[in-house]
Amino acid sequence: AQAFVRSRPQLPAPNLQIIFSPLAIEFGPQGPRPYPRPAAGCAVGLAHAHGRGQVDIASADPDAKPIIRHQLLGHPDDLQDLLEGCQLARRMMATKAMSPYVLDERPAAARAWASTSRRWSTRSCACAG
């Protein structure tokens, strides 16, 4: 399930995507992998990032791979939006209906992995239950 939400009521459109999934991801030194026991996950993503990456031609060889610079979280508003989204997700998971099922939360591990990875998305909040 997914929800597109505004982290602030004055925004003209949703700036966040909250994702609930029937599996959870564990962030470790080898990268993300399925959580080791049955779990559901909750993650937050940007609906529209302010930061912009860049794609450059590596050489005149048409078979050469381009150089891609994602610039994930390259704009300060992106990080602020994600932090607000994580706070919203935590509030949702702390409700009477959801809190009995929350077993673990690992935002530090997800943040550490995302800050060093060049391969993955702008999601930085994860809960497993």
C-alpha positions in Angstrom: 0.0 0.0 0.0 1.1 3.5 -0.7 0.1 7.0 0.4 1.0 10.3 -1.1 0.9 12.9 1.6 1.9 16.5 2.4 4.3 16.9 5.3 3.1 20.5 5.7 -0.5 21.6 5.0 0.6 24.7 3.0 2.3 22.6 0.3 0.4 22.7 -3.1 0.8 18.9 -3.6 2.0 15.8 -1.8 5.8 15.8 -1.3 6.1 12.4 0.3 5.3 8.8 -0.5 4.8 6.4 2.4 5.2 2.8 1.4 3.8 -0.1 3.4 5.0 -3.5 2.2 4.4 -7.2 3.2 8.2 -7.5 3.7 10.9 -5.6 5.4 14.4 -4.8 4.4 17.5 -5.1 6.6 20.3 -2.6 5.8 23.7 -4.1 6.4 27.3 -3.8 5.2 26.5 -6.0 2.2 23.6 -3.7 1.2 19.8 -4.2 1.6 18.4 -7.7 2.0 15.1 -9.2 3.2 14.5 -9.0 7.0 15.5 -12.4 8.6 12.0 -13.1 10.1 8.4 -12.5 8.9 7.8 -8.8 8.9 6.1 -5.9 7.2 7.9 -2.7 6.3 7.2 1.0 6.2 9.5 3.4 4.2 9.3 7.0 3.2 10.3 8.4 -0.2 10.2 11.8 -1.9 7.3 12.3 -4.3 9.3 15.0 -6.0 13.0 15.6 -5.3 14.4 19.1 -5.5 17.9 17.9 -6.1 18.9 17.2 -9.7 21.5 14.7 -10.9 23.5 14.8 -14.1 24.2 12.4 -16.9 27.4 12.8 -19.0 28.7 11.1 -22.0 31.8 9.1 -21.0 33.3 8.9 -24.5 32.6 9.0 -28.2 32.1 5.2 -28.1 28.4 4.6 -28.4 28.7 1.4 -26.3 30.4 3.1 -23.4 28.2 3.5 -20.3 27.2 7.1 -19.5 28.4 8.7 -16.3 25.4 9.1 -13.9 25.6 11.3 -10.9 22.4 10.9 -9.0 22.8 13.6 -6.3 20.4 11.8 -4.0 19.6 14.2 -1.2 21.6 16.9 -3.1 19.3 19.6 -2.0 18.7 20.5 1.7 14.9 20.5 1.2 15.0 16.9 0.2 16.6 15.9 3.6 14.1 18.1 5.5 11.2 16.5 3.7 12.4 13.0 4.4 12.9 13.8 8.1 9.3 15.1 8.3 8.2 12.0 6.5 10.0 9.7 8.9 8.3 11.6 11.8 4.9 11.1 10.2 5.6 7.4 9.6 6.7 7.0 13.2 3.5 8.7 14.4 1.4 6.3 12.2 3.2 3.3 13.5 2.8 4.4 17.1 -1.0 4.5 16.8 -3.1 2.1 18.9 -3.9 0.0 15.8 -0.3 -0.4 14.7 2.0 -0.2 17.7 1.3 -3.8 18.9 2.9 -5.0 15.7 6.1 -2.9 15.7 9.0 -5.1 16.6 11.9 -3.0 15.4 12.9 0.2 13.9 16.3 0.8 12.2 16.5 4.4 10.9 20.2 4.8 11.8 21.1 1.7 9.8 19.1 2.8 6.8 20.5 6.3 7.0 24.1 5.0 7.3 23.6 2.7 4.3 21.9 5.4 2.2 24.6 7.9 2.9 27.3 5.7 1.6 25.5 3.9 -1.2 25.5 5.2 -4.7 23.0 2.7 -5.9 19.7 3.2 -4.1 16.9 5.6 -3.4 16.0 8.5 -1.2 14.2 6.4 1.3 15.7 6.7 4.8 13.2 5.5 7.3 12.4 1.9 7.8 10.2 0.0 10.4 9.6 -3.7 10.7 6.9 -5.4 12.5 
